[in-house]
Amino acid sequence: MANRVFPALLKYWRGRSGLSQLDLALAANVSSRHLSYLETGRAQPSESMVLRLMAALNVPLRHRNDALIAAGFAVHFPEAALEALADAVQSAISRMLQQQEPFPMTVLAADYRILQYNAAAQRVFGQFMAEPRLLAAQPLDMFALILDPALGKPFVREWSKVARHMLMRLQREVSRTGDVRLASLLDRAMRYPEVESSWRYPDDNAETYSTLEVWLQRGDLTLGFMTTLTAFSAPGNVLLDELRLESYFPLNAETRVACERLASDQSIQPLAPARDARSGPLA
């Protein structure tokens, strides 16, 4: 089984990268003949060769583990729970969440599930939920918050533009990584009301944006944010490799002042955490 699976995985990831056998051989410092033998199953790779090839192809750590298993080796990269990450990592995440105040920041898993959020995210997003009680009844992800009519959708200005931008980005991630979790998220997102089937696929003619801007409006309260994603550099842990910190920065002075006012309002109740997600700021 291993002799058949690893060659298929190697060829699959090389095809996704757009590299020829010669290109990969040069990048991984291996002979093109040996690489050809590995892809056809005529040669069995060593553990170090698997790691070298997967690194040259920039394969995500989770899938590098899959390649090792397919070649008959044990996994190399651990997958610790968020709370089990090194103290220094947890401290860094906690500091970033706190430094972002009074503006929102969320910590996202690879499938956009919200694992952590700062107090500002509780205060701000809590103002734009149609049915806040539903937040405690389901695992939260960023696509549900924007696409679900029972959550944030009614309050997103130019909702179709924001939704299409998010779905096109997700589709490109699915295409680039082949991650089944992202593919499942894409299928689920496409089933929300008013999501058009054409949004599943990138449109090269569509207007592109360097950043995602989101405007939220409810009554007299209007807030505009630019979002950015931050990733950890060269992690050796699967979870950390996939972790993303999404930061929200005010687009105008009115949003900045409103966030500062919300931060000082002691009457605002925090969001209820999702049942199976570790929500809220890190300790």
JOCORUR-V970010 format. One record per pair of residues at least 12 apart in sequence whose ideal C-beta (glycine too) atoms are under 7 Angstrom apart, sorted by the first residue. I is the first residue (numbers start at 0). J is the second residue. D is the distance in Angstrom with one decimal. If there is no record, write none. Layout:
I/J/D + I/J/D
This chain:
1/69/5.9 + 1/70/5.8 + 1/71/4.4 + 2/40/4.8 + 2/43/6.8 + 3/40/6.4 + 4/69/4.0 + 5/44/6.7 + 5/66/6.4 + 5/69/4.3 + 5/70/4.3 + 6/37/6.5 + 6/38/5.1 + 6/39/6.2 + 6/40/4.6 + 8/65/6.9 + 8/66/5.2 + 8/69/5.4 + 9/37/6.0 + 9/38/5.5 + 9/52/6.4 + 10/38/5.1 + 12/56/4.8 + 12/58/5.3 + 13/56/6.4 + 15/177/6.8 + 16/56/5.0 + 20/34/5.3 + 20/35/5.9 + 23/55/6.2 + 23/56/6.9 + 26/55/4.2 + 27/51/5.1 + 27/52/5.3 + 27/55/4.0 + 44/70/5.4 + 46/67/6.8 + 46/72/4.7 + 49/66/5.5 + 49/67/5.5 + 49/70/5.1 + 49/72/6.7 + 50/63/6.8 + 50/75/6.5 + 53/66/5.4 + 59/176/6.1 + 59/240/6.2 + 60/76/4.4 + 60/237/4.8 + 60/240/4.3 + 61/237/5.0 + 63/75/6.9 + 63/76/6.4 + 64/76/5.6 + 64/237/6.9 + 76/235/6.1 + 76/236/6.5 + 76/237/5.3 + 77/236/5.7 + 77/237/6.9 + 78/236/6.9 + 78/237/3.9 + 78/238/5.7 + 79/236/5.9 + 79/238/5.9 + 81/114/5.5 + 81/238/6.5 + 81/277/6.2 + 82/277/6.9 + 84/236/6.9 + 84/239/6.5 + 88/239/6.6 + 89/281/5.8 + 92/106/6.3 + 92/281/5.7 + 93/280/6.9 + 93/281/4.1 + 95/244/6.1 + 96/115/6.8 + 96/117/4.0 + 96/280/5.5 + 96/281/6.6 + 97/117/6.8 + 99/117/5.8 + 99/119/6.7 + 99/246/5.7 + 100/117/6.2 + 100/118/6.6 + 100/119/5.2 + 100/262/6.8 + 101/119/5.1 + 101/258/4.5 + 101/259/5.3 + 101/262/3.9 + 102/119/5.5 + 102/247/5.3 + 102/248/6.2 + 102/249/6.3 + 102/258/5.5 + 103/117/6.7 + 103/119/4.7 + 103/120/3.9 + 103/123/5.1 + 103/124/6.6 + 103/247/4.3 + 104/116/6.9 + 104/117/4.9 + 104/120/6.4 + 104/244/6.2 + 104/245/6.8 + 104/246/5.0 + 104/247/6.8 + 105/120/5.6 + 105/245/4.9 + 106/242/6.6 + 106/244/5.6 + 107/141/6.6 + 107/243/4.5 + 107/245/5.8 + 108/241/6.3 + 109/178/6.5 + 109/180/6.3 + 109/241/3.7 + 110/140/6.8 + 110/180/4.2 + 110/181/6.1 + 110/184/5.2 + 111/140/4.5 + 111/141/4.7 + 111/142/5.9 + 111/184/6.4 + 112/138/5.8 + 112/139/6.9 + 112/140/4.9 + 112/276/6.3 + 113/139/4.5 + 113/140/6.4 + 113/141/6.8 + 113/276/6.2 + 113/278/6.5 + 114/276/6.5 + 114/277/5.9 + 115/277/6.7 + 115/278/6.8 + 115/279/6.8 + 115/280/6.7 + 115/281/5.8 + 116/278/6.3 + 116/279/6.8 + 117/280/5.4 + 118/280/6.2 + 119/258/6.5 + 119/262/6.7 + 121/269/4.4 + 121/270/4.7 + 122/261/4.6 + 122/262/6.6 + 122/267/5.3 + 123/222/6.7 + 123/258/6.4 + 123/261/6.4 + 124/270/6.9 + 125/267/6.9 + 125/270/5.0 + 126/217/6.2 + 126/220/6.2 + 127/151/5.2 + 127/154/4.1 + 127/215/4.8 + 127/217/5.6 + 128/150/5.6 + 128/151/6.2 + 129/148/6.7 + 129/149/5.3 + 129/150/6.2 + 129/153/5.3 + 130/149/4.6 + 131/270/6.8 + 133/149/5.4 + 133/150/6.6 + 134/270/5.6 + 134/271/5.5 + 134/273/6.4 + 135/271/4.0 + 135/272/6.8 + 135/273/6.5 + 135/274/6.3 + 137/273/6.2 + 138/273/5.1 + 138/275/5.4 + 138/276/5.1 + 139/273/4.7 + 139/276/5.9 + 140/184/7.0 + 142/165/6.5 + 142/184/6.4 + 142/188/4.7 + 145/161/6.4 + 145/162/6.3 + 145/165/6.4 + 146/162/6.0 + 146/188/5.9 + 146/191/4.1 + 146/194/6.4 + 147/191/6.3 + 148/192/5.9 + 154/215/5.1 + 154/216/5.9 + 154/217/4.9 + 155/213/6.6 + 155/215/6.3 + 156/214/4.0 + 156/216/5.4 + 157/214/6.9 + 161/213/5.8 + 162/194/6.5 + 162/198/7.0 + 163/198/4.9 + 164/208/6.5 + 164/211/5.9 + 166/188/6.2 + 166/198/4.6 + 166/199/6.8 + 167/198/6.9 + 167/201/4.9 + 169/181/6.5 + 169/184/6.7 + 169/185/5.4 + 169/188/6.9 + 170/185/6.2 + 170/199/6.1 + 170/200/6.2 + 170/201/5.8 + 171/201/5.9 + 173/185/5.6 + 185/199/6.8 + 210/225/5.1 + 210/226/6.6 + 210/227/6.6 + 211/226/4.7 + 212/225/5.4 + 212/250/6.4 + 213/226/6.5 + 220/257/6.7 + 222/254/4.7 + 222/257/5.8 + 223/249/6.9 + 223/250/3.6 + 223/251/5.9 + 223/254/5.2 + 224/247/4.0 + 224/248/6.3 + 224/249/6.4 + 224/250/6.2 + 224/254/6.8 + 225/248/4.9 + 225/250/5.7 + 226/245/5.8 + 226/246/6.9 + 226/247/5.7 + 227/246/5.1 + 228/243/5.0 + 228/245/5.6 + 229/243/6.9 + 229/244/4.3 + 229/246/6.7 + 230/243/5.8
